[in-house]
């Protein structure tokens, strides 16, 4: 990268907040390498919808600014002199998460984060800045509150899909403590998934600039596999397909697919409104108007959002989305995800035909 471009980038971030770059980055060549890595990462992608969605509006709204614009994150930290913990005003567009987000005294001092469930987690250290934006926007508590006064299988116009958002790794890692998923009454759920001390935080596994995972450490301990997705430490047949030869990732994917099929069956048979899912279009669940089992471009539009919700269906769909929006969940907390999927499927099986024999709840 030309040094002039590096200078312009650093000039922009220094204007936003006091910058405290690591000593190693003071060398121009090293600084150039780090900047190139950041530009190639999701955080530095100027073309990403995460940072361009609001271009038509000219600003990123307050509710989204902390995580979708670097000035908003600086505002949230209070690194611009404002009150920390809140965003005071909309943020600039086309401003991905860069140096000033993490390399400021305010960012370094951040050590605790409040989750959507209201639980405050302390002692996060360098992972605190990651946790702010990777905790989701809803919790299972929100689902419980929305459904508590409605009969379990009654379609209600008062219900809408509650979207956990995306990139919810921190909530998944916390499991039972943080209640990122919907927890069915009478069930117990796995707590925080503890890896070995050297691989138990965001920054221990993810490179801070590229966000990529250093998989060499995983494979050096979990020997006999060729890829991270092949790793498993529990060997039951959780998805009931008769095959436990693959990694735990395969078990989660299998159970996830089965839950989607059950959601579709319940929508058609109980709610009497066929339902489908489109992963890249908000609000994700839509009415399957032609009942062909798929959501086409003409169906994946907001006016056609799914409106046949019952409490039972909403709870299962919410957990389906929690698993969908943490693609690394098989590493972050596989037991917790398997429990959410199993319990959601078991709940739907009370109203539709689902063969639960052969599946095992961890």
ABEGO torsion letter per residue (X at the ends): XBAAAAAAAAAAAAAABBBBBBAAAABAAAAAAAAAAAAABAAABAABAAAAAAAAAGBBBAAAAAAABAAAAAAAAGAAGBBBGBBABBBBBGBBBBAAAABBAAAAABABBBBAAGBBBBGAEAAAAAAAAAAEABBAAAAAAAAAABBAABBBAABBBBBAEBGAAAAAAAEAAAGABBBBBGBBBBBBBBBBAABABAAAABBAAAGBBBAAAAAAABBGBABAAABBABABBAAGAGBAABBAAAAAAAAAAAAAAAAAAAAAAAAGBBBBBBAABOAGBBBBAAGAGBBBAAABBAAABBAABBAAAAAAAAAAAAAAABAAAAAABAAAAAAAAAAAAAAAAAABBBBABGBBBX
